[in-house]
Amino acid sequence: MSRRFLASIVIIDLGALVAAGVIGSLVVLRDPFPWQSTVDFRGPAGPMVIVLLVGAVVSEFVATKVLTMTVPRPSYARAFLVLIGTFMLLAVYAMVARPWYSLGFLALAGGLWLVAMLTHRFVLRLSPWSESMVIITANQTAVDEINISPHASIKKVLDPQSGLVPDPLAETIGLVIDFGVSFSDKVGQFISSSLLTGTNVRGLTTVYEEHTGKLPLAHLADGWEIPQLVRRNRSYGPFKRLLDLAITLLLVPLSILVGIPAAIAVKLTSTGPVIYRQPRVGRGGKLFTLYKLRTMFNDSEATGPRFASLDDPRITPLGRFLRKLRLDELPQLWNVIRGDLSLVGPRPEQEKFVEQFAREIPFYTDRHLVRPGITGWAQVNYGYAETTDQTVEKLKYDLFYVKHMSVWMDVRIVLRSVATVLTGSGSR
């Protein structure tokens, strides 16, 4: 159902662009069919319209890759991403080929298109689509977390050892199976008959990941899956490193422009070093020195390291502002250049906490299979963790990233991180 839902959004988006183009052309070019228009014989409008349509198709493809690693939602962000991507491609074409184009037509058509896409999503969000399912599992925690999703409609939860099974499922209801448990004969027969009747059958882990954006720790069989997937995805590592370096070098001038005034302000408003250095655990469990602009009073960790809390008294007034905008992390671009960090990855923790969590939380060290990052999937979905229970939840997001790491996911995390910085949410 999620694929049909996604396809419907793409089709309606493209249809809305065609309609907006016809209206814009009728108003501005005095012709309802812009691809055949020639205004004052200055040039045909056809190439402009073709590039606009091609750009929309390409942008829809990119938006689909970036935004649908979990259950697709009628996202306003997707509408803006498609619009911006389309007009960026059109702008590149205009600079290279220098064709005839009409700013009036593009402004009107683009505005109408955006309004249509946002209106469509508003209507969809009034009554979110849901995936109807029957789940066979004894893991009530996983069921509860799936049930929170607005796109999951759980009709029944069946105990794997039950002697009672429901009637054959309707065509619109899927069967979700916990393959990590044994089944009674009755449940086994029910699964077999469901397969024979064409019921959509999926694993609990897959459904859980799609609806929560997390990895279920209870379903990591003996801990082998994550390392195996990381080895299988080795080809992305070198490309990711090149992207890190290229983007970081582009950001260096801006970081210097912003970072120097921030560093001077730190020096003038509190005593102590401007740059704060702290050992952190990186890829493979190796220690490295993390650099940040100091945001706490000097010797704030004289009694030992501890997590930052809301309204933490150790944070200076200026430090609170720097943390809100994430400006304190600008020196970490040097860590990226050195290879200690990536732009995207699980956030590196202090050695003391890593040793504690490695003892208390299964699979915790699997987050060190990849290079840590300045921002990450856990940061944009969960934020800070202060307790062991919160760290377990955060780890589920980190391992989801480790398992599904790709250029599309990195783009999505960067976009969401930019939104987080602009809103200042989640800072401590």
KETORTI-374615 format. One record per residue (C-alpha): x, y, z. Coordinates in pm, whole numbers, plus 50000, padded with zeros to 5 digits. Example, Ala and Ser with C-alpha at 12.3 -4.5 7.8 and 13.67 -1.06 7.14 Angstrom:
2
512304955050780
513674989450714
// end
This chain:
428
500005000050000
502875023950077
504125020849717
500685029149577
500435058549813
503845071349707
503065066549338
499825086149380
501725115549532
504235116049245
501515113848978
499425141449135
502525163649180
503395160348812
499765165148709
499625196648923
502725209848745
501095204648405
497925222348521
499945250948673
501945253948350
498805256148138
497275282948363
500565302348384
500995300748008
497425312147946
497845342248176
501405352748084
501995339047732
498375341347614
498525305047506
497265275547715
499895252347569
503295266847665
505385241447472
504155256047143
504295292847246
506525318647078
506285352747246
506995382547022
509175359246815
511905362247080
512145324947120
510065293547163
508895284047512
509155246747439
512725240847572
511885259147895
508815237347949
510655205147866
513455212748114
510835222048375
509125188248335
512395168848329
513555187548637
510325178548814
510745141548732
514365141748851
513425160549168
510595136149243
513055107349205
515555123649441
512835132449692
511585096549683
515075083049751
515775108050029
512455107650212
511135071950187
513545050150384
510735048050634
506975047750571
506135075150315
504175104050458
502435133850294
505345156550380
505345194050321
509145191850312
508905169250009
506855195649822
509475222549889
512325198549804
510715189949469
510035226449386
513535238249481
515215209349299
513195215648984
514005252548965
517675246949054
518005223548756
516165248748539
518525276348658
521595255448571
520175248848225
519465286048177
523035295448270
524585269248043
522335270147735
520985305847772
517565297447621
514595320747608
512555319747926
509815339548098
510265349248462
506575358048482
505525323948357
507945305748589
506905326148892
503185320948835
503455284248738
505835277049028
503595294649278
500475276449159
502345243449162
503535248249520
500055257849639
498595226849470
501215203649625
500775218249973
496985216749946
497135180449839
499315171650137
497065191050374
494075170650260
495995137950292
497125146550646
493515151550757
493005114050719
496425096350706
496605063750513
497295032950721
498654998150661
496244972450806
497964942050954
497714911551178
500934905651375
502174871951499
504584878551787
505024876852162
506964909652164
504364933952296
506884962452314
507484961051938
503724959551879
503164990452095
505865010151912
504465001051571
500985009951689
502095045551768
502705051651398
499785070051232
500245047450930
499885013951110
496504998551185
496934966651388
493784945551361
494924916851578
498014903951762
498314866151755
500454846852004
502864823751812
501934795052045
498194801252024
495794773351941
493254798451812
493674815651476
491494841251295
489504835350979
491324839950646
492494875750612
490874900650378
492894911450074
493604945650227
495094931450548
498734920550559
500324894450782
503404904250986
505414875551129
508054874451401
510424849151243
512554847251558
510084825051746
508574790551705
504924785851609
502224761951718
500844738151456
497684759151426
499634791551371
501964774351124
498984762050922
497454796850932
500674811850792
500834785550515
497214790650414
497734828650414
500674824850176
498624802549946
495774827649930
498144855749828
498194875150154
501004900550176
503374884850432
506294904650579
508754901450866
508254919851193
511724935551178
511044951150836
507674965350940
509094978151270
511944996151091
509645012250835
507175025551090
509595036251365
512875044451188
514655022851448
516254988651465
514694964051712
517544952551938
515594921752049
515574908951690
519284911351611
520044874151582
523314868051769
524574902351661
525864891351318
523564911351089
524954946351139
528664938151086
527724917350781
525704945850630
528504970850693
530984948050511
528514944750224
528244982850203
531994989750200
531835005549855
530035035750000
532795042950253
535385058350014
532705078249830
531315090950161
534815101750263
535275121449938
531915138349991
532895147350348
536125163650232
534535182049940
531645196150144
533895204750441
536345223950224
533415243550078
532235251550431
535635262750562
535365299550447
531905302950602
532995285450922
535965309350957
533725339450895
531305328351166
533725310051394
536235337951458
533665362451606
532205333651810
535675324251941
536395360452036
533085362252220
533935330352414
537285345452517
535745378452629
532805364052826
534445336853038
537825324853156
539465293953011
540565281252669
538495290352364
538765255552210
537595226652426
539365193552366
537935160452479
538815123952404
535995105752225
535565070252094
535605067751715
535385040751450
536685007151565
536715019051927
539775041151872
540155072952074
540525106951909
540465143052027
537205161551958
537375199451917
534565223352012
534155259552107
533985259752487
530415264752604
530825255552973
532575272953258
536205262953297
536775230853501
533065222453477
533935185453462
536475185753747
534385159353928
534145137353619
532165136453293
528385136453291
525655142553034
524405177752971
520915183553110
518195209053047
519165242753201
522575228153290
524265253153529
527685244553383
526815261353052
527685298153010
525035322652881
526965326252555
527475288552543
523715283352556
523345305452249
526185287852065
524685253752142
521265264652025
522655272951680
525245244551692
528025270251639
530105253351910
530605224151670
532325244251395
535835232751502
534725197051437
535165204051066
538875199551145
538025165051284
536295157350952
539365167750754
541585146350981
539295116450928
538155113651291
534595122951202
532215122050910
529595148650851
526905122250917
527135092751153
526475082351516
527665109151757
530915099451933
530695094252308
533195097652591
535215066752680
533705063753030
530155062552893
531115038452614
532605014052865
529475016353081
526985012152796
528994984252634
528504964352956
524824972952998
523404974452644
523614946052388
525144955352050
526174989952172
529644986852022
528124980351676
527705018051643
531505020051616
531505000051293
531245032951101
532925066651138
531045088751388
529505121151268
528805157351351
525115149751307
523225117051272
519935098451243
519625096051622
520245133551660
517475144151422
514995118451557
515755116351928
518285142352041
520135139652372
520035109752604
520675112752977
519895077853108
520645042053009
517045036752892
517225067652674
520575055952537
518965022752438
516345041752236
519025063452080
521065032351993
518095018451796
518275049051570
522075046951542
521955010551436
519185018151187
521605042951028
524485018151034
522304992250861
520805015650598
523685040050548
523585055250198
524035088250020
520255093150017
519985088250390
522895111850451
521165138550240
517965134050440
519835137450771
521665168750653
518385184950544
516745176850875
519815189051064
519615222550884
515965225050989
516945216551347
519605243851352
517195269551209
514585261451475
517115256551756
515265225451876
516935198252080
519875219252203
521315215952552
// end
